[in-house]
Amino acid sequence: MKKQIVVEKLPQVADERMAGFGGSHPAWGEFAVNTQYLLKDGAPWMPIMGEFHYSRYPEGQWEESIRKIIAGGVTVLSTYVFWIHHEEVQGEFDWSGQRNLRRFVELCAEHRLPLFLRIGPWCHGEVRNGGFPDWLAAEKIAHRSNDPVYMEHVERLWTEIRNQTQGLMFKDGGPVIGIQLENEYGHAGGLNGEPGKAHMLALKELAIRLGLEAPFYTSTGWGNGVVVEGETLPVLGGYSDAPWTRNVEPLKPTVEYLIRPVFLDSDIGTDLVKPLSPGEYSYDVRTQPYLTAELGGGIQVTGHRRPLLAADDTEALAFTKLASGANLLGYYMYHGGTNPAGKLTTLQESRATGYPNDVPELSYDFQAPIREYGQISAAYRHLKRLGLFAADFGQGLAATECFFPADSAQSPEDPDALRYSLRIGEDGAGYVFAGNYQRFAPMAAKHGLELAVSLPGGDTCYFPAVNLPGQSFLMLPLRMRLGAEVLLHTANVQPLCRIGGSGGRPAAYVFFALDGNRPEYRYARQGIASIGHEGAEAIPGNSGWTVRLNEGASREITVITTASGETVHVITLSREDAADAWKHRNTDGEELLVLCGGAWIPNLQGTAQVSSRSASLDVAVYPPSAAKVMEGEAEITQDISRPHPDEQPGFAGFTLRFPHTQPEPAFREASGAAAADGSRTYLLELDSNPFAGSAVQDCFLRLDFAGDRADFLIDGEKAADWFYNGETWEIGLRRFADRLPGAELKLIVHPLRQSDPVYMDMPPRFPADGSPLCALLQVEAAVEYTAGLELQRQ
């Protein structure tokens, strides 16, 4: 298959900033926006934004979670401030414990993490009444309008938020760079047209008057959401599934995996509004940057629909939006959580409160990259690849224009057509995006795909052939600068990150290849004196150098010597190794690349907290570095076969070993009369205290059950719940560690009947006699070990 993109004219950089947005402060620099992208300190900025709800997570673990979020490549945090979480009882505000907004914002400041506050007042977020307290929802006023009584209530709430963030707003040197006003306004409730704009303006004026000032104000742009041009920036979204859809039938393949110049997810929120046609906007999309705030970092389950996402479902969605021109990837959710206990009611969305969906009372796991109990998921690792890329190369990508070839796939049900685009800048550099992914639809492999880009003036850049298997996707570099002198014309690998050279060490550029491909790089000849790579082909030609590695090569390093005598390293990884890649800055300020199958979470001090569910963890570090245990019970075995850094470049390997701990949980069905609803109760027991040693960070109960849902109780109090979706349910016990000794642990499984109106991606198998499923099948414990490590230069 051959594909050629013809560029008749290179784009011009948008240099006129949008009035009404932006700001500067010595502590954070300058922020601005134009019609194409955000700017930071005058340069194009490609942020990655992740949603994390502080009030849905224990405050004692916020800082650990913030470090995980940063390590995943997130550069901006967003969070809802749910009204009902703070003023459930009218006039009684609660900002304590996990509702302590001020402490959360302070932690973002300490970790230099910019923050978007989504202050509502209506939020949705699968919260009871969309976040409105019951007393407010019951009041006979015009909600979500300029009704004076309603606006008085909003002013009381926002005054409290202002008090919590006093001295922490951007103008004060704090991290709050953005405020979202309302949510899904004009799409899921609220007013449209001029009345809707009048209300959004009134909200913004109120926020500013109260001191809730920020460089950026946003509002929901999808589904005819109200955007006041010049006052609020539209933020868009897209999800891999639609569990709010009211039917219980399989969904058709979604258009969200098509690379296309249409930014609207026509399925978001169709539980509350009519489905919309792509292209229904309340603003001129040509004059606004393409920013997202709700790309499905996962998906929530509902009582009647139980999707189960794969990590590639999540990464492919984000990849598609990047390929479609997005200049802010905002994930909802990035970090799952648990609804707090209510004082008067439970706090989840439910049919009992007038919504068409039932969601778990407690669990807001969302199948997020970081799960409900802080688990690092496969989706986290996959999205980290895009996060690392955006941090190092996003500046160049943001300042590009998106070209969509006419023959790019137009239907999500077309398995043969290629989905592709080109994002190119005014200098002729950019990236070609090739997609071959569709959730729950088979895609034909594209073997020997040959791509080419014709530039103005007659130059044509030919890419090495690439095999694109079904359910795969790849971003290819075009005229990419590696340092000042090396020009990479094309390659059939995807850029990952840059490891900054310092202390006399060369800079390294890291790429990864899809399985089934032989990595190939084509460099311009000018500026290169020599290319060396043991065991690979490095072929000089009249127009440039071609470097071919062996198929399946990983951790391979090509050494390029420039005409001025400088050295550039090009590292090629496998796609799997790229998912295990972490960036680390040591105590000397040197940037390192760490390959680790566990979690490698850097600290502000230049050390890292390393965790693993295996008692033995292999780690590789580039440039070669020596590891030292700084905290915890762990031992290091250094790889003595590693190359000496002065002899040849390579990775230093070592193995981190933890003292093995393996609790053995047991269960038995409780005796007594059967419950009237057919549910069954089980007693759980742990044979030992999993937190006895300092090497254990958490212990996860892994529960396999057959049924509709299950509740976990500690001494009769509901502590966790789960809707069955075919996935093993995990409960992190660290959260309950002080309650476990001597406690009675129960699991109640509720029956699932074959006739129940529930759709599941992975439905269970029912007995031949049609009897309901209601049983706990297996319980095991998975220990997560941890240690604090320091890496030192060899």
KAFEN-V312734 format. One record per backbone hydrogen bond with DSSP energy under -1.0 kcal/mol. CO is the residue of the C=O (numbers start at 1). NH is the residue of the N-H. E is the energy in kcal/mol with one decimal. If there is no record, write none. Layout:
# KAFEN-V312734
co={CO	CO}
nh={NH	NH}
e={E	E}
This chain:
# KAFEN-V312734
co={1	3	5	18	23	25	25	29	30	31	32	33	37	38	39	40	43	47	48	48	49	50	51	51	53	54	56	58	59	61	62	63	64	65	66	67	68	69	70	76	77	78	79	83	83	86	89	96	97	99	100	101	102	103	104	105	106	107	108	109	114	115	115	116	117	118	120	124	126	127	128	129	130	130	131	133	134	139	141	147	148	149	150	151	152	153	154	155	156	157	158	159	160	161	165	168	169	169	170	175	175	176	177	178	179	180	184	184	185	189	192	193	194	195	196	197	198	199	200	201	202	203	204	205	206	207	208	211	215	216	217	218	219	222	228	228	233	235	236	236	238	242	254	255	266	267	269	269	277	279	280	284	289	290	291	294	295	295	304	305	306	310	311	312	313	314	315	316	317	318	319	320	321	322	328	329	330	331	332	334	337	347	349	350	350	351	358	362	364	365	366	369	370	371	375	377	378	379	380	383	384	385	386	387	388	389	390	393	394	395	401	403	405	411	415	418	419	421	422	423	424	425	429	430	431	432	433	434	435	436	438	446	449	450	451	452	453	454	455	459	461	466	468	472	474	476	478	480	486	487	488	489	490	494	497	499	502	507	508	509	510	510	511	512	519	520	521	522	522	523	525	527	530	532	533	537	539	543	544	545	546	547	548	550	556	558	559	560	561	561	562	566	568	569	570	571	572	572	573	574	575	578	580	582	584	586	590	592	593	594	595	599	601	603	607	608	609	610	611	612	615	617	619	620	621	622	624	626	628	631	632	635	637	639	644	644	652	653	654	655	656	657	666	668	675	680	681	682	683	685	689	693	695	698	699	700	701	702	703	704	704	706	708	709	710	711	712	712	713	714	717	720	722	729	731	733	734	736	740	744	745	746	747	748	749	750	752	753	756	759	767	773	775	778	780	782	784	784	785	787	788	788	789	790	792}
nh={450	452	454	21	31	28	29	25	41	23	39	18	34	45	32	43	40	329	75	76	331	78	334	335	56	57	338	61	62	65	66	67	68	69	70	71	72	74	73	50	116	52	118	86	87	94	92	99	100	101	104	105	106	107	108	109	110	111	113	112	77	177	178	79	180	81	182	127	349	130	131	132	123	124	84	137	138	141	143	151	152	153	154	155	156	157	158	159	160	161	162	163	164	165	168	176	172	174	173	115	177	170	216	117	218	119	187	188	226	186	196	197	198	199	200	201	202	203	204	205	206	207	208	209	210	212	211	213	22	179	233	181	235	225	231	232	219	221	293	294	296	245	257	258	276	270	272	273	280	281	224	287	291	327	236	238	297	332	759	302	761	314	315	316	317	318	319	320	321	322	323	324	326	325	292	49	295	51	297	370	364	128	359	353	355	354	303	339	337	368	299	377	336	374	371	381	382	383	384	387	388	389	390	391	392	393	394	397	398	399	424	422	408	414	444	409	435	433	403	431	401	428	425	478	423	476	421	474	419	471	441	468	466	3	463	5	461	7	458	455	453	449	446	436	434	432	430	488	482	524	480	479	522	512	510	508	505	569	499	571	496	497	573	494	549	492	547	489	490	545	528	563	561	559	536	548	546	525	541	523	539	521	537	553	572	570	532	568	529	530	565	562	560	509	558	511	555	556	513	578	579	581	596	594	592	589	586	584	622	582	620	611	609	606	603	789	601	787	599	785	658	656	654	595	652	593	794	792	790	788	634	657	655	642	647	648	621	639	619	637	617	635	685	683	678	749	670	747	668	666	692	696	786	784	733	782	731	780	729	777	778	775	724	750	722	748	719	720	746	717	714	712	710	703	701	736	737	739	743	715	684	713	682	711	680	708	773	756	758	306	770	752	706	704	702	700	697	698	612	610	630	631	608	628	626}
e={-3.2	-1.7	-2.9	-1.0	-3.1	-1.4	-3.1	-1.8	-3.1	-2.3	-3.0	-3.2	-2.5	-2.7	-2.0	-1.8	-2.6	-1.4	-2.5	-2.0	-3.5	-2.3	-2.0	-1.8	-1.9	-1.5	-3.2	-1.8	-1.2	-2.0	-2.7	-2.2	-1.9	-2.7	-2.4	-2.4	-1.4	-1.7	-1.9	-2.2	-3.0	-2.6	-3.0	-1.5	-2.5	-2.3	-2.5	-2.5	-1.9	-1.8	-1.7	-2.5	-2.4	-2.0	-1.8	-2.1	-2.4	-1.8	-2.9	-1.5	-2.9	-1.6	-1.5	-1.8	-2.5	-2.1	-3.5	-1.6	-1.8	-2.3	-2.2	-1.6	-3.1	-1.8	-1.7	-2.6	-2.1	-2.1	-1.3	-2.7	-1.9	-1.9	-2.3	-2.4	-1.8	-2.1	-3.0	-2.0	-1.7	-2.2	-2.7	-2.3	-2.2	-1.8	-2.8	-1.2	-1.6	-2.7	-2.1	-2.9	-1.2	-1.2	-1.8	-2.5	-2.2	-1.2	-1.6	-3.4	-2.8	-2.6	-1.3	-2.2	-2.5	-1.7	-2.3	-2.5	-1.9	-2.4	-2.3	-2.7	-2.1	-2.6	-2.5	-2.4	-2.1	-2.8	-1.1	-1.8	-2.9	-2.1	-3.1	-2.5	-1.9	-1.4	-2.7	-2.6	-2.1	-2.8	-2.9	-1.8	-2.7	-2.0	-1.1	-2.2	-1.0	-1.5	-1.9	-1.3	-1.4	-1.1	-1.3	-1.7	-1.1	-3.3	-2.5	-2.4	-1.0	-2.8	-2.7	-2.8	-1.5	-1.3	-2.3	-2.8	-1.3	-1.8	-2.8	-2.4	-1.9	-2.2	-2.6	-1.2	-2.5	-1.4	-1.5	-3.1	-3.3	-2.0	-1.2	-2.1	-2.7	-2.1	-1.4	-1.1	-1.8	-1.8	-2.6	-3.5	-1.7	-1.8	-1.8	-2.3	-3.4	-2.1	-2.6	-1.5	-2.2	-2.8	-1.8	-2.1	-2.9	-1.6	-2.6	-2.0	-1.4	-3.3	-1.4	-1.7	-2.9	-1.1	-2.2	-2.1	-1.7	-1.5	-1.8	-2.1	-4.2	-2.5	-3.5	-2.5	-2.8	-1.8	-2.9	-2.5	-2.7	-3.2	-1.7	-2.4	-1.7	-2.1	-1.6	-2.6	-2.0	-2.8	-2.8	-2.7	-3.0	-3.1	-1.7	-3.6	-2.3	-2.5	-2.9	-2.1	-2.8	-2.4	-2.3	-3.1	-3.0	-2.7	-2.4	-3.0	-2.5	-2.1	-3.0	-2.4	-1.7	-2.6	-3.1	-2.8	-3.2	-1.2	-2.5	-3.0	-2.7	-1.6	-2.7	-1.6	-1.3	-1.5	-1.8	-1.9	-2.6	-2.8	-1.6	-2.4	-2.4	-1.2	-1.5	-2.8	-3.3	-2.6	-2.2	-2.0	-2.7	-2.5	-2.9	-2.7	-2.8	-1.8	-1.7	-3.0	-3.0	-2.6	-2.9	-2.9	-1.2	-1.9	-2.0	-2.2	-1.4	-1.2	-2.7	-3.1	-3.5	-2.2	-2.3	-2.3	-2.7	-2.6	-2.0	-2.1	-2.9	-1.5	-3.2	-3.0	-2.4	-2.0	-2.6	-3.4	-2.9	-3.3	-2.6	-3.0	-2.9	-3.6	-1.1	-3.0	-2.4	-2.6	-1.0	-3.1	-2.5	-1.3	-2.1	-1.6	-2.4	-2.6	-2.9	-2.6	-2.8	-2.5	-2.6	-3.3	-1.6	-2.9	-2.7	-2.4	-1.7	-2.6	-1.3	-1.1	-2.7	-3.3	-2.8	-2.3	-2.1	-1.8	-2.1	-2.5	-1.8	-2.4	-2.0	-2.9	-1.8	-2.6	-3.2	-1.5	-2.3	-1.9	-2.6	-3.0	-2.1	-3.1	-2.5	-1.3	-1.5	-1.9	-2.5	-3.1	-2.5	-2.6	-2.8	-2.3	-2.3	-2.4	-2.8	-1.9	-2.1	-2.5	-2.0	-2.3	-3.0	-2.5	-3.3	-2.9	-3.4	-1.4	-1.8	-3.1	-3.6	-1.6	-2.3	-2.1	-2.9}
